[in-house]
Amino acid sequence: KEKVKITKEQQALMKVVVEAYNRHQIPQDVAKKLLQEQYSEEENFLLLTEMATSQVQVLVEFTKNIPGFLSLNHEDQIALLKGSAVEAMFLRSAQVFSRKMPNGHTEVLEERIRKSGISEEFMTPMFNFYKSIGELHMMQEEQALLTAIAILTPDRPYVKDQQAVERLQEPMLDVLRKLCVLQHPQEPQYFARLLGRLTELRTLNHYHAEMLTSWRMNDHKFTPLLCEIWDVE
Ligand SMILES: O=C(NC1CCCCC1)[C@H](C1CCCCC1)n1c(-c2ccc(-c3ccccc3)s2)nc2ccccc21
């Protein structure tokens, strides 16, 4: 059985990505707000648009720190950001949801989200995803690399130079695969399970526009940035 070893360059790549991921955290903690009180559907929608707007800004900063990203064709940089913004949001939401919380808090948080205004039909796929992420107990290195891998998906709509994106995604996949083998030696399928989450994430992508327009309230106001990213209004 060959000894898996992370090279010096791979250590450096991982360090850059993890530091960028930790540096660009969401400002205020939405979970704390939701646990404090039950908001109205309008307030929840506003909270989501505020959180999402700041998360997109955070995502752009994180992405700029992915080695090689800024040397991609500019239109392709936009296509990758646009193609991954919603997935990054759900991934981050899943990580917020799966955080260790005092007894009973996760149930309260789930209840508040169920009553936030999102229509019923999206709850099952969304919470299935959150729970499948929670079961993985991902380390922050794995979270950071998985987010970078999702952003560097070559077959996003409108990407022209897919090979250039593959050349950036492959080293991330390599170091994540090695990390999974080293951190979860008794779980040889762990890496495959991580990548399976990215496939599940794409299915949530389909729902996002409908989730927003079906939010139980009348006029849905979005920030200009979200109109760009979310294909709404
Ligand atoms: O604020 C939030 N998420 C932040 C986004 C940025 C990154 C940090 C997390 C919302 C709140 C839900 C309840 C009402 C207020 C907003 N949230 C969701 C989402 C459900 C549906 C979502 C969505 C996204 C895009 C399009 C259509 C729908 S996000 N899942 C959560 C799990 C745990 C904590 C918060 C969570």
The ligand as an SDF file (V2000), in Angstrom:
LIG
                    3D

 36 41  0  0  0  0  0  0  0  0999 V2000
  -28.9450   33.4610    6.2630 O   0  0  0  0  0  0  0  0  0  0  0  0
  -28.9780   32.3620    5.7860 C   0  0  0  0  0  0  0  0  0  0  0  0
  -27.8780   31.7300    5.2840 N   0  0  0  0  0  0  0  0  0  0  0  0
  -26.6110   32.4230    5.2430 C   0  0  0  0  0  0  0  0  0  0  0  0
  -26.2470   32.6580    3.7800 C   0  0  0  0  0  0  0  0  0  0  0  0
  -24.8580   33.2480    3.6820 C   0  0  0  0  0  0  0  0  0  0  0  0
  -23.8270   32.3970    4.4170 C   0  0  0  0  0  0  0  0  0  0  0  0
  -24.1990   32.1700    5.8650 C   0  0  0  0  0  0  0  0  0  0  0  0
  -25.5810   31.5680    5.9910 C   0  0  0  0  0  0  0  0  0  0  0  0
  -30.2670   31.5420    5.7370 C   0  0  0  0  0  0  0  0  0  0  0  0
  -31.3690   32.0440    6.6860 C   0  0  0  0  0  0  0  0  0  0  0  0
  -32.5270   31.0560    6.6670 C   0  0  0  0  0  0  0  0  0  0  0  0
  -33.6700   31.5390    7.5580 C   0  0  0  0  0  0  0  0  0  0  0  0
  -34.1340   32.9460    7.1410 C   0  0  0  0  0  0  0  0  0  0  0  0
  -32.9840   33.9200    7.1700 C   0  0  0  0  0  0  0  0  0  0  0  0
  -31.8470   33.4430    6.2980 C   0  0  0  0  0  0  0  0  0  0  0  0
  -29.9430   30.1300    6.0040 N   0  0  0  0  0  0  0  0  0  0  0  0
  -30.2280   29.1270    5.1470 C   0  0  0  0  0  0  0  0  0  0  0  0
  -30.7920   29.2870    3.8370 C   0  0  0  0  0  0  0  0  0  0  0  0
  -32.0070   28.8220    3.4030 C   0  0  0  0  0  0  0  0  0  0  0  0
  -32.2740   29.1050    2.0470 C   0  0  0  0  0  0  0  0  0  0  0  0
  -31.2490   29.8110    1.4540 C   0  0  0  0  0  0  0  0  0  0  0  0
  -31.2240   30.2910    0.0710 C   0  0  0  0  0  0  0  0  0  0  0  0
  -30.0150   30.7150   -0.4890 C   0  0  0  0  0  0  0  0  0  0  0  0
  -30.0050   31.1580   -1.7960 C   0  0  0  0  0  0  0  0  0  0  0  0
  -31.1960   31.2030   -2.5430 C   0  0  0  0  0  0  0  0  0  0  0  0
  -32.3810   30.7810   -1.9600 C   0  0  0  0  0  0  0  0  0  0  0  0
  -32.4100   30.3320   -0.6530 C   0  0  0  0  0  0  0  0  0  0  0  0
  -29.9930   30.1020    2.5760 S   0  0  0  0  0  0  0  0  0  0  0  0
  -29.8720   27.9540    5.6350 N   0  0  0  0  0  0  0  0  0  0  0  0
  -29.3240   28.1890    6.8620 C   0  0  0  0  0  0  0  0  0  0  0  0
  -28.7670   27.3120    7.7900 C   0  0  0  0  0  0  0  0  0  0  0  0
  -28.2520   27.8180    8.9740 C   0  0  0  0  0  0  0  0  0  0  0  0
  -28.2830   29.2070    9.2250 C   0  0  0  0  0  0  0  0  0  0  0  0
  -28.8470   30.1040    8.2870 C   0  0  0  0  0  0  0  0  0  0  0  0
  -29.3500   29.5770    7.1190 C   0  0  0  0  0  0  0  0  0  0  0  0
  1  2  2  0
  2  3  1  0
  2 10  1  0
  3  4  1  0
  4  5  1  0
  4  9  1  0
  5  6  1  0
  6  7  1  0
  7  8  1  0
  8  9  1  0
 10 11  1  0
 10 17  1  0
 11 12  1  0
 11 16  1  0
 12 13  1  0
 13 14  1  0
 14 15  1  0
 15 16  1  0
 17 18  1  0
 17 36  1  0
 18 19  1  0
 18 30  2  0
 19 20  2  0
 19 29  1  0
 20 21  1  0
 21 22  2  0
 22 23  1  0
 22 29  1  0
 23 24  1  0
 23 28  2  0
 24 25  2  0
 25 26  1  0
 26 27  2  0
 27 28  1  0
 30 31  1  0
 31 32  1  0
 31 36  2  0
 32 33  2  0
 33 34  1  0
 34 35  2  0
 35 36  1  0
M  END
$$$$
